[in-house]
Amino acid sequence: MRLSALEQRIYEIAAPVLEGLGFDLLWVEYKSDILGIFAENPQTGKLTLDECTAISRELSPTLEVEDPIEGAYRLEVSSAGIDRPLLRESDYERFKGLEAKIEIDPPLEEGQKRFRGRLEGFENGLIQLKTDQGMVDLPFNDVYKAKLVMNDALMEHTKALEENAENKVHII
C-alpha cells in the first residue's frame, strides 16, 4: 500500500508516538477529511477499544502541534482487521503458510499483476508465493496492494495468537 506525501508525513509523526505506547503503526489513510490510523498490539496482532482510545488520546495532541493537515478532520484509530494488509517485509514471513492476494505494478514479464496463493516466505527482496500455477517470486518493491485472505487457516492462526498472548505472564 503506497502512501501519499501527506500520509507519509503523518506516518512519520505518529509512528514514534505509537511505539512509545508499545504498538506498531501499520499504515495511515487520509481521505474525505478522515484520518485513519491503523495499528496493532504486537503481542496480540489486534487492538482493543481501550487501546484505540489510548492511542487517540496520546496522538491527538502531537498531531495538533505538528499540524500536518490543513483544516478540520476526524481521527479514527483502528485495528488492521483479521484479513489485514501485508505492508512490511516481515509480514510475509510472519504470515507464512497463509493465503494472500497480491497485486503488483508493473506486471511481470508475462503481463500478470494479480496473484493469489499461499505465502512461502520472503528472501532477497522477493515474496515467495505458491499459486495454483506453481511458485512465483514477486518483487516486494513492486507490491501495489497485498492482503491476507479470510479463511479457516487465518481464523485458526488468529485464535492461536490470541491464546498465546493471554497465556503470557506480565511481570511488573
C-alpha positions in Angstrom: 0.0 0.0 0.0 1.6 3.2 -1.1 1.2 6.4 0.9 0.7 9.9 -0.4 3.2 12.5 0.7 0.8 13.8 3.4 0.1 10.2 4.6 3.9 9.6 4.8 4.4 12.8 6.8 1.6 11.7 9.2 3.1 8.2 9.5 6.5 9.8 10.5 4.7 11.9 13.2 2.6 9.0 14.5 5.0 6.1 14.5 7.1 7.2 17.4 4.0 8.0 19.5 2.6 4.6 18.9 5.9 2.9 19.5 6.2 4.7 22.8 2.9 3.2 23.8 4.0 -0.3 22.7 2.0 -0.5 19.5 3.0 -0.9 15.8 1.7 1.6 13.3 0.8 -0.3 10.2 -0.5 2.4 7.9 -2.1 5.8 7.6 -5.0 6.7 5.3 -6.4 10.2 4.7 -9.5 10.8 2.6 -12.7 12.8 2.9 -11.4 14.6 6.0 -11.0 11.4 7.9 -7.5 10.4 9.2 -7.4 6.7 9.7 -4.6 5.3 11.9 -4.3 1.5 11.6 -2.2 -0.2 14.2 -1.8 -3.4 16.2 -0.6 -4.6 19.5 2.4 -6.8 18.5 1.6 -9.3 21.2 -2.0 -10.0 20.0 -2.0 -8.8 16.4 -5.1 -6.6 17.1 -6.3 -3.6 19.1 -9.0 -3.4 21.7 -11.3 -0.5 22.1 -9.3 0.7 25.1 -6.1 0.5 23.1 -7.6 2.5 20.3 -8.7 5.1 22.8 -5.3 5.3 24.4 -3.6 5.8 21.0 -6.1 8.5 20.1 -5.6 10.4 23.4 -1.9 10.3 23.1 -1.7 11.0 19.3 -4.2 13.9 19.1 -2.0 16.5 20.9 1.0 15.6 18.8 -1.0 16.0 15.6 -2.3 19.3 16.9 1.3 20.6 17.5 2.7 19.3 14.2 -0.4 20.3 12.2 0.2 18.3 9.0 -3.4 18.6 7.8 -4.9 22.0 6.9 -8.4 22.4 8.2 -10.6 20.1 10.3 -10.5 16.4 10.1 -11.7 13.4 12.2 -9.2 11.0 13.7 -10.1 7.3 13.6 -7.8 4.7 15.2 -8.5 1.1 14.2 -7.1 -2.4 14.1 -6.0 -3.6 10.7 -8.5 -6.4 10.9 -8.1 -10.2 10.6 -7.7 -10.1 6.8 -5.2 -7.4 7.2 -3.0 -5.8 4.5 0.6 -7.1 4.2 2.7 -4.0 4.4 6.2 -4.8 5.7 8.7 -7.3 4.5 8.4 -9.1 7.9 4.7 -9.7 7.3 5.5 -12.2 4.5 7.5 -14.3 7.0 5.1 -13.7 9.9 2.1 -15.0 7.9 4.0 -17.8 6.1 1.6 -20.6 5.3 -1.4 -18.4 5.0 -3.3 -17.5 1.8 -2.8 -14.0 0.4 -3.9 -11.8 -2.6 -1.1 -9.7 -4.0 -1.2 -7.1 -6.8 2.0 -5.7 -8.3 2.7 -2.8 -10.5 4.4 -3.1 -13.0 3.2 -6.6 -14.0 5.6 -9.5 -14.5 7.0 -10.1 -18.0 4.0 -12.3 -18.8 1.7 -9.4 -18.1 0.2 -10.9 -14.9 -0.2 -8.4 -12.0 -2.7 -10.2 -9.7 -1.8 -13.3 -7.7 -3.4 -15.5 -5.1 -1.7 -18.2 -3.2 0.0 -19.5 0.0 2.8 -17.4 1.4 6.0 -19.4 1.4 8.3 -16.7 2.8 10.5 -13.7 1.9 14.0 -13.7 0.6 16.3 -11.2 -1.1 13.5 -8.7 -1.7 11.2 -11.3 -3.2 7.9 -12.6 -1.8 7.6 -16.3 -2.4 4.0 -17.3 -3.2 2.7 -20.8 -4.1 -0.1 -20.4 -6.6 -2.2 -22.9 -8.5 0.2 -22.5 -11.4 3.3 -23.1 -9.2 5.8 -21.0 -7.3 6.2 -17.3 -8.1 8.7 -14.8 -6.8 7.2 -11.3 -6.6 9.4 -8.2 -6.0 8.4 -6.6 -2.7 9.1 -3.1 -4.1 6.5 -3.7 -6.9 3.7 -4.5 -4.5 0.8 -2.2 -5.0 -1.7 -4.0 -2.7 -1.5 -7.2 -0.6 -3.7 -8.7 2.0 -4.5 -11.9 3.8 -7.4 -14.0 2.6 -10.2 -14.7 5.1 -10.4 -18.5 5.5 -10.3 -21.2 8.2 -6.5 -21.2 8.3 -6.4 -17.5 9.1 -9.1 -17.8 11.7 -7.0 -20.6 13.4 -3.8 -18.6 13.2 -5.6 -15.6 14.8 -7.1 -17.7 17.6 -3.6 -19.2 18.3 -2.1 -15.7 18.5 -4.8 -14.6 21.0 -4.4 -17.6 23.2 -0.6 -17.2 23.2 -1.0 -13.5 24.3 -3.5 -14.5 27.0 -1.1 -17.1 28.4 1.9 -14.7 28.7 2.8 -13.7 32.3 3.3 -10.0 32.7 5.9 -9.1 35.4 5.9 -5.5 36.7 
